[in-house]
Amino acid sequence: MPVKKRAMRRGWVDPDDAPEWSQEQFDRAEVALGGKIVSPAQGTITRARGRPKKADAKVHIHIRLSPLVLGHFRATGPGWQTRIDEVLRRWVERHRKDIQTQTRRRRVA
């Protein structure tokens, strides 16, 4: 039979290893008495989780492409969706002035 190991007697260890709050954190914190909010929180006490959002973040959409176009870009390997975005951006930059001119002509007519 295996011999039971004796339980080691250790002193009590505080499981709360959170850092002490600064005065600024206390000033920004929400104050509630009896479940009623006396002073709402001022800003966030901690940073938001995850990567910060970019100002020009891409938008998730669904788009239908012809098999020829899709096959061409997929054959170029990983990053094919980014390359489609680059091609479309270049097209928009080249044709932006033409589109704006056509829109103005329609308004005048």
C-alpha positions in Angstrom: 0.0 0.0 0.0 1.2 3.5 -0.8 2.2 5.6 2.2 0.2 8.8 2.5 2.4 11.9 2.5 2.0 14.0 5.5 0.2 17.3 4.8 2.7 20.1 5.1 1.5 22.7 7.5 2.0 26.1 5.9 1.0 29.5 7.2 -2.1 31.1 5.8 -1.3 32.8 2.4 -3.5 35.7 1.3 -5.0 34.6 -2.1 -5.6 38.3 -3.0 -2.5 39.3 -4.8 -4.1 42.2 -6.6 -2.0 45.4 -6.5 -3.0 48.3 -4.2 -5.3 50.9 -5.8 -4.0 54.4 -6.4 -5.9 57.5 -5.3 -6.7 58.2 -9.0 -8.3 54.8 -9.3 -10.4 55.4 -6.2 -11.4 58.8 -7.5 -12.6 57.3 -10.8 -14.4 54.3 -9.3 -18.2 53.9 -9.0 -19.5 54.5 -5.5 -22.7 52.6 -4.5 -24.4 52.5 -1.1 -27.0 49.8 -0.5 -27.1 48.9 -4.2 -27.8 52.5 -5.2 -25.2 54.3 -7.3 -24.1 57.5 -5.6 -21.3 58.4 -8.0 -21.0 56.7 -11.4 -17.6 55.6 -12.6 -15.4 58.2 -14.4 -13.8 56.5 -17.4 -12.4 53.0 -17.1 -10.4 51.7 -14.3 -8.6 49.1 -16.4 -7.7 49.0 -20.1 -10.1 47.4 -22.5 -9.3 43.8 -23.5 -7.8 42.9 -26.9 -6.1 44.9 -29.6 -7.0 48.6 -29.9 -9.4 49.2 -32.8 -7.9 51.0 -35.9 -9.6 54.1 -37.2 -9.8 52.6 -40.7 -10.6 49.0 -39.6 -11.8 46.7 -42.4 -15.4 45.7 -42.5 -16.6 42.1 -42.7 -18.8 41.6 -45.7 -19.9 38.8 -48.1 -19.0 39.2 -51.7 -19.7 37.0 -54.7 -16.8 36.7 -57.2 -16.5 34.8 -60.4 -14.6 31.5 -60.2 -11.9 32.9 -62.6 -11.2 35.8 -60.3 -11.4 33.8 -57.1 -9.2 31.0 -58.5 -6.6 33.6 -59.7 -6.2 35.2 -56.3 -6.3 32.0 -54.3 -3.6 30.5 -56.5 -1.3 33.3 -55.2 -1.3 31.8 -51.8 -1.9 33.1 -48.3 -3.0 36.7 -48.1 -5.1 36.5 -51.3 -8.0 38.5 -49.6 -5.6 41.3 -48.7 -4.4 41.4 -52.4 -8.0 41.6 -53.6 -8.4 44.6 -51.2 -5.3 46.2 -52.6 -6.5 45.9 -56.2 -9.8 47.4 -55.3 -8.2 50.3 -53.4 -6.0 51.1 -56.4 -9.0 51.0 -58.7 -10.9 53.4 -56.4 -8.0 55.8 -56.1 -7.6 55.9 -59.9 -11.3 56.3 -60.6 -12.3 58.6 -57.7 -11.9 61.8 -59.7 -13.9 60.3 -62.7 -16.7 59.3 -60.4 -16.9 62.7 -58.6 -16.9 64.5 -62.0 -19.8 62.3 -63.3 -21.7 62.9 -60.1 -21.4 66.7 -60.4 -22.5 66.6 -64.1 -25.6 64.7 -63.1 -26.5 67.2 -60.4 -26.0 70.1 -62.8 -28.2 68.5 -65.6 
